[in-house]
Each structure stands twice: as structure tokens, then as C-alpha cells.
């Protein structure tokens, strides 16, 4: 093997090693009952793990993942004040045209990147359980991609097992899904804004947030597998019976508005001259019914409903054109 290829392979392997260690450390810390600084540690370490994994991928593909500018025909690499190269952060890795990560897994990572920005300079509370579905999705996505890009031998599932608990999952815990007033306002606002930018399909995708319903199960006879968690197909008879016999705690639906409700709310804001045709002209100008923009959704196959995200756009438009609608 040529020296250059050996050097590329050596750096790639080192990056992969650090990536796997970062992911394992993130999960082990999150599962440690003696640690309360879970979510913050998990988000930072998984951010590093994904960054190193993508650096290893780009290294192997010959894609330059250091920042540089062109000086004529030569590259001039950006460096820190102490002379080290500046490498791409995770968000820049995801923005690369040749990034191998699909949109839904990338949505999950972009959520965690933004969450890290919100929590890195302040203490938070009770977001571990509230956001565990997104943390779980991040783990599964990571394991899927490290095996997909570098081979099954790099998977980390064999190093981890399910966590045991001293407490059961009580019905009282459902309150955390709907009411969490002690959460910092900036975190609540960030979660709401990010989710409303997604389409319904993106929001429900398990690569964005992995949600599981747990129900108690008693073995019917001796010799059956004694597993705490058992996965069943959604269209199986067992899944159908679960849906009928157990009350499922559903996540809070995003608020939806009919067009006439949007107009009424805007009028209540003091813009009495705002009419339905103004609203129609506005959404047409924004191509707002394009599902990829996440402004609303079709209900029952024929009724379009708008999300709060669109209501904010309408309010901003009216505030900027107050003379037309007051």
C-alpha cells in the first residue's frame, strides 16, 4: 500500500475509533442512574461521535473536510490562532452535497445540534424523559450508518444492553409529554419551532424520534423467551389486540387552524381590514401549501389546515403592512 493510502487509512481508523468511543460514552452516561447531567452530556458526545464518523467517511472518499479559501489555484487552509486546521462541524458535514445521511436522520441530528446550542451555557431540568424518543432515534441511526458506511463489524449494539430500572413506567409520567412548565422558555420555544418546521411525515418518522408503547406481558407457558421487551409487527394479531385492549398515550397534536380561523385571529389582533382574499393571496405568494415547507397539512383528504408556524407568518406580514389592514 502506498504511504499516502496508508496515512489516509490510519487517520480514518483513528476517527472511527474515537467516534465509536464517543457514542458508547454518550449512551453509558445517559443510562447511569448516578448521573443527573444526562441530556447535556449525551447531546455533546453524540454530536462529536457523528462528526468523527462523517470525517472518517469524507476522508475515505477523498472529500476535503477542512475549511479553506482559494488563493489563485492554491488552497489556503483556515487555522486557529495556535496553527491547527479548522475542521467541519457536524452541521457543515450534513450540508455537504455528498453527505450520506438521509433527510429524516439528518432532521434528528439538526434538532440535537440546535438543542446543544440552547443548553450549552445554562442548566436544564427534566428534558431526559421528554426528549428520550429523539435520543433513542439518534442511537439507532448512528448504529445503522456506521455499519452501512464501514461494515457490520463496526456496529456498537453488541457492547450495549437494555437498562434495568428500579421503578415502573407509571401513568403519571404521561404528564411529561404535555406539561413541563419548569422547562426553560428558550427550550420550549426551540422544540416547538423546530417541530413545526417539519411535515407530518417527517415528524412521525422513527429516524427523527423513536417512540415505543410498552405494555406488561406475561408468558403463557414455561420455556418461552423471557425478554423484558419484545417487538411485534404493527399489522400482527398481537399488535391489533394491544391497540384494542390498552389505552395508548398519544403525543400532543400540533395545533391546526382552518383558513377562516386564521382570518378571525388576525382580526382579533387589530387588523380589521384583513380579509379571506388577502390570506389567499399571501399563501399563494409563499407557495405555502407546498408540503415540504411545513406550514400546514391536508386533513381528511380535502380540508387544508394551517399550523401555528403559518399563523406567525401572517402576523408578521400584517405587522409589516399595518397601514393596509388596520
Phi and psi in degrees as a GROMACS rama.xvg file:
@    title "Ramachandran Plot"
@    xaxis  label "Phi"
@    yaxis  label "Psi"
@TYPE xy
-63.9644  150.244  UNK-2
-53.8365  -41.27  UNK-3
-64.018  -42.8907  UNK-4
-65.3742  -37.3976  UNK-5
-64.2905  -38.6494  UNK-6
-66.6838  -41.7486  UNK-7
-62.1476  -44.7391  UNK-8
-64.2086  -38.2303  UNK-9
-65.935  -45.7124  UNK-10
-65.1267  -41.8675  UNK-11
-61.0905  -43.8106  UNK-12
-65.5271  -37.711  UNK-13
-66.0565  -40.9464  UNK-14
-63.4272  -41.9182  UNK-15
-63.408  -41.7685  UNK-16
-60.6435  -46.0538  UNK-17
-66.5437  -36.8378  UNK-18
-62.1195  -48.3279  UNK-19
-64.428  -40.6134  UNK-20
-62.9123  -39.7244  UNK-21
-63.7847  -43.1976  UNK-22
-66.0645  -43.4996  UNK-23
-63.3756  -42.1282  UNK-24
-63.5968  -39.5388  UNK-25
-60.1198  -47.342  UNK-26
-70.2703  -41.0433  UNK-27
-64.1982  -39.1574  UNK-28
-66.6146  -43.0204  UNK-29
-64.2943  -33.3406  UNK-30
-87.3189  -3.51443  UNK-31
-79.4853  117.058  UNK-32
-69.4838  -13.7618  UNK-33
-89.8625  -3.45638  UNK-34
-109.681  128.792  UNK-35
-101.425  -15.239  UNK-36
-88.8265  54.9583  UNK-37
-80.01  -59.918  UNK-38
-59.2303  -43.7388  UNK-39
-61.1035  -45.7991  UNK-40
-64.7827  -43.0777  UNK-41
-60.5388  -48.8436  UNK-42
-61.4281  -44.5137  UNK-43
-65.2401  -46.7181  UNK-44
-69.4001  -38.5315  UNK-45
-69.3468  -32.343  UNK-46
-59.9826  -44.8589  UNK-47
-65.322  -43.6004  UNK-48
-60.1871  -46.1711  UNK-49
-66.3158  -38.6515  UNK-50
-61.9174  -47.6981  UNK-51
-63.6367  -38.1142  UNK-52
-63.3261  -42.9072  UNK-53
-71.2031  -34.0646  UNK-54
-60.6013  -42.8365  UNK-55
-62.804  -40.6376  UNK-56
-63.9552  -48.3484  UNK-57
-64.9496  -35.466  UNK-58
-60.1463  -46.2107  UNK-59
-67.3124  -28.9401  UNK-60
-88.4117  -2.23295  UNK-61
73.5529  24.2743  UNK-62
-95.2346  125.398  UNK-63
-70.6133  121.006  UNK-64
-115.699  24.3979  UNK-65
-108.081  147.141  UNK-66
-73.4296  137.78  UNK-67
-155.458  165.37  UNK-68
-127.543  160.679  UNK-69
-94.4871  131.896  UNK-70
-116.573  89.9834  UNK-71
72.5266  -121.556  UNK-72
-100.993  6.85704  UNK-73
-109.712  148.018  UNK-74
-85.4665  134.041  UNK-75
-115.376  107.615  UNK-76
-77.484  136.678  UNK-77
-72.1707  139.963  UNK-78
-135.404  157.209  UNK-79
-73.6531  173.077  UNK-80
-66.1978  -15.8888  UNK-81
-100.929  7.87076  UNK-82
95.0081  4.94562  UNK-83
-84.8819  147.238  UNK-84
-65.4862  148.444  UNK-85
-97.1136  114.254  UNK-86
-94.4529  158.47  UNK-87
-61.4455  137.809  UNK-88
-80.4697  173.331  UNK-89
-60.5539  -42.2512  UNK-90
-62.8003  -39.0375  UNK-91
-66.7128  -35.9211  UNK-92
-61.5334  -40.245  UNK-93
-70.7036  -27.9135  UNK-94
-80.1645  -12.6009  UNK-95
-61.9524  134.259  UNK-96
-56.3986  -33.1177  UNK-97
-96.532  18.5038  UNK-98
-63.4815  131.468  UNK-99
-83.9636  -3.10439  UNK-100
-83.9839  129.42  UNK-101
-72.7132  168.402  UNK-102
-61.8253  -41.8374  UNK-103
-69.468  -41.4991  UNK-104
-66.1311  -36.4668  UNK-105
-66.4516  -36.7015  UNK-106
-58.7924  -42.8722  UNK-107
-61.2235  -43.9969  UNK-108
-68.3216  -39.8888  UNK-109
-64.191  -35.4947  UNK-110
-61.7043  -46.8006  UNK-111
-67.3621  -33.7898  UNK-112
-62.853  -48.0114  UNK-113
-64.1828  -37.5151  UNK-114
-62.8086  -41.0811  UNK-115
-60.9535  -40.6999  UNK-116
-61.6426  -35.627  UNK-117
-75.9513  -30.5778  UNK-118
-105.81  -7.34865  UNK-119
-67.6853  -20.385  UNK-120
-112.427  11.1873  UNK-121
-153.905  158.445  UNK-122
-79.9228  144.212  UNK-123
-124.464  174.527  UNK-124
-148.801  144.906  UNK-125
56.2321  32.2421  UNK-126
-98.6832  -8.56139  UNK-127
-59.2734  -53.3603  UNK-128
-73.6226  -37.2506  UNK-129
-61.3165  -37.0099  UNK-130
-109.607  13.6571  UNK-131
-61.7479  -30.785  UNK-132
-62.4439  -36.2572  UNK-133
-77.6744  -34.1785  UNK-134
-66.1191  -40.999  UNK-135
-64.0682  -42.5333  UNK-136
-60.7359  -40.2132  UNK-137
-60.6137  -41.3108  UNK-138
-62.1617  -49.6874  UNK-139
-64.1527  -40.674  UNK-140
-62.4136  -42.9249  UNK-141
-60.4635  -47.9088  UNK-142
-64.2575  -37.8888  UNK-143
-63.1328  -45.3494  UNK-144
-77.1222  -33.0259  UNK-145
-68.2573  -32.1528  UNK-146
-75.8067  -38.4845  UNK-147
-64.9071  -40.1001  UNK-148
-86.5656  -29.6174  UNK-149
-127.902  0.325264  UNK-150
107.266  152.68  UNK-151
-60.6728  -27.0018  UNK-152
-63.6972  -18.3407  UNK-153
-90.5832  -1.48543  UNK-154
-62.0077  151.319  UNK-155
-112.271  3.32135  UNK-156
-64.2404  -28.6998  UNK-157
-71.771  -14.9721  UNK-158
-92.881  -6.62016  UNK-159
-125.117  151.018  UNK-160
-132.927  171.544  UNK-161
-68.0714  142.682  UNK-162
-76.9713  140.916  UNK-163
-93.8485  147.639  UNK-164
-126.2  151.898  UNK-165
-89.9677  -9.71829  UNK-166
-123.668  153.12  UNK-167
-87.1541  169.292  UNK-168
-86.2708  106.527  UNK-169
-86.3156  160.172  UNK-170
-65.3605  -24.4454  UNK-171
-63.7734  -23.5969  UNK-172
-69.503  -13.7534  UNK-173
-61.654  -24.3312  UNK-174
-60.6233  -28.9882  UNK-175
-68.9094  -20.2735  UNK-176
-76.9772  -24.3016  UNK-177
-117.205  -31.6677  UNK-178
-129.382  119.263  UNK-179
-145.83  65.803  UNK-180
-64.5556  -21.8678  UNK-181
-81.6296  -5.849  UNK-182
-66.4032  138.093  UNK-183
-55.2851  142.708  UNK-184
-58.2763  -35.5194  UNK-185
-67.1059  -33.7548  UNK-186
-70.9587  -44.84  UNK-187
-58.279  -45.655  UNK-188
-65.0274  -40.3638  UNK-189
-62.9799  -47.8553  UNK-190
-60.3856  -46.4238  UNK-191
-61.4937  -47.1411  UNK-192
-65.3286  -41.7767  UNK-193
-65.6468  -46.9007  UNK-194
-62.711  -36.2823  UNK-195
-75.2851  -12.5691  UNK-196
-81.0468  -13.1077  UNK-197
-90.1325  151.4  UNK-198
-74.7099  166.317  UNK-199
-59.0334  -40.5456  UNK-200
-64.4775  -41.5734  UNK-201
-67.1091  -41.3507  UNK-202
-64.2546  -35.721  UNK-203
-86.5442  -9.50963  UNK-204
-66.7279  132.032  UNK-205
-64.2197  -16.6333  UNK-206
-77.0028  -16.9237  UNK-207
-89.2367  -47.1449  UNK-208
-148.049  122.621  UNK-209
-95.9023  106.809  UNK-210
-111.56  130.822  UNK-211
-128.154  140.336  UNK-212
-96.4608  125.756  UNK-213
-102.801  134.041  UNK-214
-133.999  147.714  UNK-215
-63.7026  143.912  UNK-216
-135.676  131.94  UNK-217
-110.373  130.456  UNK-218
-63.669  139.398  UNK-219
-81.8477  -24.4783  UNK-220
-154.505  161.217  UNK-221
-64.4285  148.205  UNK-222
92.499  -8.48556  UNK-223
-71.8916  154.878  UNK-224
-59.0906  129.712  UNK-225
-103.091  70.1717  UNK-226
-105.375  141.615  UNK-227
-68.2309  -38.7366  UNK-228
-119.639  131.363  UNK-229
-131.929  132.051  UNK-230
-97.3947  135.629  UNK-231
-127.861  153.646  UNK-232
-70.4909  143.219  UNK-233
-63.8772  -25.3859  UNK-234
-100.571  13.8903  UNK-235
-83.1814  159.71  UNK-236
-58.1405  -37.4628  UNK-237
-63.771  -44.8688  UNK-238
-62.6208  -38.4425  UNK-239
-64.1858  -39.8794  UNK-240
-68.8179  -35.5964  UNK-241
-62.6402  -44.3815  UNK-242
-61.8135  -31.9668  UNK-243
-82.9845  -34.0949  UNK-244
-94.8238  -19.3337  UNK-245
-118.398  144.694  UNK-246
-80.3979  124.876  UNK-247
-96.728  130.676  UNK-248
-82.1003  111.12  UNK-249
-94.8628  149.271  UNK-250
-70.1541  149.193  UNK-251
-61.048  128.67  UNK-252
-70.8342  145.235  UNK-253
-68.8382  140.486  UNK-254
-61.972  134.572  UNK-255
-122.028  145.576  UNK-256
-128.778  137.925  UNK-257
-75.8448  158.227  UNK-258
-53.5599  -42.6104  UNK-259
-65.784  -29.7225  UNK-260
-70.0664  -36.9104  UNK-261
-60.5383  -47.7555  UNK-262
-61.7242  -42.4732  UNK-263
-63.9479  -42.1106  UNK-264
-64.4071  -39.0301  UNK-265
-65.878  -39.4703  UNK-266
-64.0867  -38.3131  UNK-267
-63.8647  -25.1767  UNK-268
-75.9305  -6.78329  UNK-269
109.711  2.94783  UNK-270
-99.7242  72.0167  UNK-271
-65.7824  -22.4679  UNK-272
-87.4033  0.182802  UNK-273
-77.1706  121.668  UNK-274
-115.751  172.462  UNK-275
-60.3674  -38.558  UNK-276
-68.2152  -27.9199  UNK-277
-66.3339  -41.0775  UNK-278
-63.9474  -42.7215  UNK-279
-61.7788  -44.4824  UNK-280
-62.5289  -36.6392  UNK-281
-69.0641  -47.0498  UNK-282
-69.6393  -30.4748  UNK-283
-67.1037  -39.7264  UNK-284
-65.0158  -31.6104  UNK-285
-92.0643  -2.25131  UNK-286
51.1209  43.5422  UNK-287
-73.1629  -14.9843  UNK-288
-89.1873  6.08054  UNK-289
-69.7715  114.634  UNK-290
-59.3784  -24.7616  UNK-291
-68.5311  -17.2299  UNK-292
-85.9625  -15.2778  UNK-293
70.6022  25.0106  UNK-294
-84.4471  -20.2211  UNK-295
-171.434  -172.716  UNK-296
-153.894  156.051  UNK-297
-87.1744  130.129  UNK-298
-112.994  135.368  UNK-299
59.2858  22.5999  UNK-300
77.9854  -4.35922  UNK-301
-147.38  -11.2298  UNK-302
-110.595  118.497  UNK-303
-84.2217  130.166  UNK-304
-118.925  143.904  UNK-305
-102.272  144.191  UNK-306
-87.7057  168.017  UNK-307
-58.2416  -29.8552  UNK-308
-57.8472  -40.3892  UNK-309
-71.9058  -38.4116  UNK-310
-57.6813  -38.4579  UNK-311
-63.04  -38.5272  UNK-312
-64.1735  -44.0381  UNK-313
-63.0339  -44.3745  UNK-314
-61.8637  -40.2762  UNK-315
-63.8693  -42.413  UNK-316
-60.8671  -44.4057  UNK-317
-67.2415  -38.2756  UNK-318
-64.6468  -33.5898  UNK-319
-79.4052  -15.5614  UNK-320
-128.186  46.9911  UNK-321
-58.9338  -32.0226  UNK-322
-67.3183  -24.6264  UNK-323
-81.6773  -29.5407  UNK-324
-115.221  -7.43337  UNK-325
